[in-house]
Amino acid sequence: MSESDTSESEPDAPDEGDEEAADALLFGVWETGDIAYADPSTQRYINVTPIAHTMGRHASKQFQKSEISVVERLINRLMQTDENTGKKQQTMRIVREAFEIVHEETDENPVQVLVTAVENAAPREETVRLKYGGISVPQAVDVAPQRRVDQALKFLAEGTYRGSYKSPTSAAQALATQLTGAADYDVGTYAINQKEEAERVAAAAR
């Protein structure tokens, strides 16, 4: 076989970089390529990638947070307490353990459970205060899709903190409870309860 024939056949071989990208798994375990979205309005802002730590590359760009993985955004939200500020490796371990618990309880991909939980916990309406001559009047407004995702992650993180602070329940177990409850739209779950409360107040202010 001539050298020209050999060179022509080489491009048919798969590129190693493409293989690595296709085989990349979140935490080395979970698939991120086949995620179903039920809410088209928030789909653009719920990004799922196998990377859980981008070293803050998005921090200097406005709204760049929506380009990083929703898993990392959840991790960052969980760090926003006095006890956990800056402890990203510890928080990543908590999320990884919570995903394992979710998988054991539901036998589903925990990344899919997280996406569903965020969609369910995202409020569609909220209330703002308008001032008319010194009088504050509540007014119901629609929530932008990006803010809906922000609020859902906030509710999930707050529910995890409330469920584990000064409690025998571990943070991983509390997070797993929030994720499974929100994914099933359980009103007893803190995240869903807060979403329902925000929409109830907004409905009364229409």
Secondary structure, 3 states (H helix, E strand, C coil): CCHHHHHHHHHHCCCHHHHHHHHCCECCCECCCCCCCCCHHHHCCCCCCCCCCCCCCCCCCCCHHHHCCHHHHHHHHHCCCCCCCCCHHHHHHHHHHHHHHHHHHHCCCHHHHHHHHHHHHCCCEEEEEEEECCEEEEEEEECCHHHHHHHHHHHHHHHHHHHHCCCCCCHHHHHHHHHHHHHCCCCCCHHHHHHHHHHHHHHHCC
